[in-house]
């Protein structure tokens, strides 16, 4: 009951990390029906392109051996070894193309589904692999029933198609038993080819359907609960609460650093209370004024207070303050569009300073 509830709660698609972890552990969607189809295809290729020539060659070797036994003297054990070695070599020549085709097509079927990789997790001893209870569950699970259904469908479909295909060959095969023996082999080859084509067609259809089923089952087994998705996000990106706290601390530090730069400002432009922008202009430092601090509401009031404490001129220009607050960032030079307005304010500051010097 708990397993059913756990499966019902897994409603979220697996994340990229979950899929990658599964592949790393060797849990990939591999359809065994593809291997069967590729093996059948390899056998058909051997039957069509290699079997006739190799069979004729092997028949010629055996015929020569039986018709001319005098060329093979078997008087000692070494002679017997020579004869057996010769027969084994000819048999290997007969079977070598089949072995190469089976290996090649098997590798193509495996690589086509997933690139091979060495995974220690797959060979690590696990109790559930040899546990009778786990084996019973796998045997009578949904996947086990699907595998049984596929096998049953393959046998029934192949049998029906085989019967429909070969029933016309029955009388031809009987006739060949009373005719020239040399005609039996071509008839058998034709029948075998038809049988292999039927099996190959069935294997292809089953493999195509099994690929989709295997991938669907694999994807469904990797589904996650909402809590698992949240936990993975916390692991990969960090706890949102902690990250929000870190961002808040970073903003506070940046604000304190900005406020500490206000005493270095040349002038402050205000809204008068909602916005405040502190500018510094020293001809030897930069060609244009630099924004050393800016703020809104409480921060703007704090900038005004520090400016008043340090005797920094404050100018109330709401349109200019709003525009600069929206377009200029801290520690950057003001855009050229503000040059004229700011230059007039700086000119007023320098004029006031010259006048104060004259009065002294």
N, C-alpha and C positions, 0 to 999 in steps of 0.2 A: 504493500500500500504506500509505503514511504517512497519507493522508487517511482511509482506512478505520479505521486504528488511532485516529486523532484523533476520529472520530465515535463509535467504540465507547467511548472513554474519557469522552465527554460524557454522563454518566448522571444528572446533577443537574438539577432543574427550574431555569429561569432565575429570578433574584431580581427583586424589584421594580425595583431600579436598572437591571438589565440590560434589562428590558422598557421602562422609561422612556427609557433611552438609545437604544434601537432606534427608538422612536416619534419621538424628537427628531431623529434622523438620517433620518427619512422611511421607515424600514423597518417597514411596517405590513402587516397581512393584508388585502389587497384582492382580491376575487374578480372577474375580468373577466366572468364569466358573469352577474353581477348587472346589469352595464351592458347586456349583450345582452337580458336579460329586460325591463329597464325600457324599452329602445328599442322592443322588440316591443310592449310594453303601450301605449306612447305612440302607436305606429302604429295599433293596434287602436282606441284611444280616438278618434283622428282619423277613422278609417274609419267608426265608428259615429255619432259626434256632429257631425262637420263635413263629411265628404266628400260626402254627398248634397246638402246645401244649397249648398256651394261649387261643386260640379260643375254643378249646375243654373244657378247664377249665371254661371259661366264659359261654359257652353254658350249661354246667352241672349246674352251679350256677343258671342260669335263668330257666332252666328246673325244678330244685328242687323248685325254688320259685313259679313257675306257677302251678306245679302239687301238691304241698303241701302248699297251702296258709294258712292253719289253724295254721301252726307253727309261723306265723307272725301276731300277733294280733295288729290291728291299732285302738286303742280306745282313745288314748291320743296323744298329740303333741310329747311327748317323744318317743312313739312307732314309729311314723312316722320318727322322727329324726334317730332312730336306724336303720330302714329299709334303709333310704337314705344313712346313713353312711356305712352300709354294702355294698350297691351297689357301692358307690364311692370307697370303699377300693378294691373291686374286679376289678373295672374298672382301678384303679391305678396300680394294679398288672398286668393287661393286657397291659397298656401303658408304664409302667416303663422301660422295656428293650428298647423300641423304643426311649424314651427320652434320655437314657444313650448313645445309639448308635449314635444318631444325634449329641449330644454334643461332644462325643469323636471324631467322624470322622470330625466334624467341626473344632475342635481344631487342629487335625492332619493336615488338609488342610491348616489352617492358619499358623501354626508353620513351616510346610514344605516349605512354600514360604518365610516367614520372621518371626524372633522371635518377639513376641509381646512386645511393649514398651509403656510406658505412655508418651504421647506427648501433652503438653498444647497447642502447636501451632494448633493442629487439632480442638480444641474446642474454639479457640479464635474467637469472632464474626468478620465476614468479609462481606462487602457489596456485593462483587461479588458472594457470595454463594446464595443470595436471590434476586439478581438483575435480572429482566426479560431479559435485554439485554445480560447479561453474560450467562444466561440459554439458550437463543436462539442461541448464538454462539456455546455453547457446544453441543446443540442438532443437529445443522446442520454443525458441524465441521467434519473433516476427521475421528476423533475418534468416533463421533456420528454415522456417516454413517457405519463405521465398526461394531459398536455394533448392528445397525439395520440389517446389512447384516448377522451377526452371528445368530441373533434371527430368521430371515427369513429362513436361511439355516437349522437351527435346527428344526423348525416346519415342513418344507417341507420334509427334509430327514427322520425325525422321522415318519411322516405320511405315506410316501411311504413304509418304512421298516415295519411299523406296519401293513399296508394293506397286504404286501406280506407274512408276518409272520402269520397273524391271519385269512386269508381268508379260510384256510383249517379247522379252528375250527368253522366256522359259522354253518355248518350243524350238527356238534356234539353238539353244544350248543342248537340248536333247538330240536334235539332228546332228550336231557336231560330234556326238559320241559314236556315230556310225559312219562318219566320213573320214577324210584324211586327218591323222593326228596333228599335222602341222597347222590345221585351221583352228584347233582348239585354243591355242594361245592368243591369237588376235581377237577371238570372240570373248575370251575371259578378260583381256585388257579393255575391250570396249565396255563390258559390263562393269568392271571395276571403276573405270573412269566415270560412268554414270552414277555409280554409288557414291563416289567421292564428291562429285558435283552436288548431289543432293545433300550430303552431310555438310559440305562447305556452305551451301546456301542457308541451311538451318543454323549453322554455327555463326554465320554473319549476322543474321537477324537477332539471334539471342545475344550475341556480343554487343550489338548496337543498343539494344534495350538495357542490357546489364550495365553498360557504361553510365547511362543516365541514372539508373536506380542506385548504383554504387556511390556515385557522387552525391545524389540526393540524401542517401542514408548517412554518408560521411559528414555532410554539412549539417544534417539534423542532429547527429550525435554531438556535434561541437557547439550547439547552441548554448547560450548563457542566460542566467537569470539577471534581472535588473541590478541586483546587488553585486553580482560578479562583474558586471560592466563598470559599475561605480568604483569597485575596489581596484580594478585594473587601471582605470583612469587616474586614481590616486597614486598607484605605483609608478605609472609611466609619466604623469604630468605633475604629480604632487597633490597633496590635500588642498582643495579649494579654499578652505578656511585658513590654512597656514599660508597659502600663496597670497590671499587677500590681506592677511596681517603683514606679510613681508612687503607688499606693495604700499600699505599704509605707512609702515616704518620708513620706507624709501622716500615717500612723498614728504613725510615730516622732516627727514634729514635735508632733503632738497629745499624745503621751505625755510628751515633755519639757516641753511647756508646762504640762501637768497636774502633773507632779512639781514644777515650779518654784513651783506655787501651794500646796504642802503647808505651808510655813512660816507661811502666813497662816491656817491652820486653827485652830479652837478646840478640837477634840477629834478623836480617831481611834477608830473602832469596828472590831474585828478578829474573826477566826474561831477561833483566833488567828493561824494562819499562811497559810491559803488565801485569805482575803479581807481587804481593808482599805478602809474608807470614811472619808475625811477631810471633816469638816463645819466650816463657819464660821458663827458666829452673833454678829452685832453688832446690837443693837436699833435703832441709828440707820440701819443699812444695809438691813435687811429685816425683815419680820414673822416669818419662820420661818428655820430653818437652811438653808444652801445647801451642796450637795455640790461641793467644790472639786477632789476627786480620788478615784478609786476604782481598784482593781486586784486582780489575782488572781495567786497564786503569787509569782513573782519581783518583779512590780510591787508586790504587797502587802508583801513584805519590804522593798522600797525605801522605801515610804511609812512603814513602821514605823521604819526607821532614821532617816529625816529627822525624824520626829516626836520620836524620842528625842533627836536632836541639838539640836532647838530647844525641848525641854522641853514639848512638847504632850502633854496627858493621853491615855493609850491605855486603852481599855476593851475587855475581851474579852467579847463577847456573840454567840456563833455564830448563833443563830436570827435575831437582829436584823441581823447583818452579811450573812447570806445573803439575807434578804428585801430589804434596801435595795440590795444589789448587783444583784439581778434587776429591781427596779422603778424605780430612780432613775438618771437620767443625770447626767453631769457638768455643772456650771454651772446646775443647776435646783434649785428649792425642793423639799424633801422633802414627800411627801404627808401629808395630815392624819392618816392611820392611824398614822404614826410619831411624832406630836407628843408623846404622853404618855411614851413610852420615852426619846426624846431629851431631853425636858424634865427628866426625872429625872437624866440624866447631866450636863446643864448645871448643874442645881441643885447637884449634888455638887461640880462644879468651883468654882462661886461660893462654896459653903460652905467648901471647902478654902482658897480665897484669903482669905476673911475671917478664918479661923482663923490663917493664917500672919501676917496683919497684926497680929492681937491678940498673937501670940507675940513679934513684934518690939517 
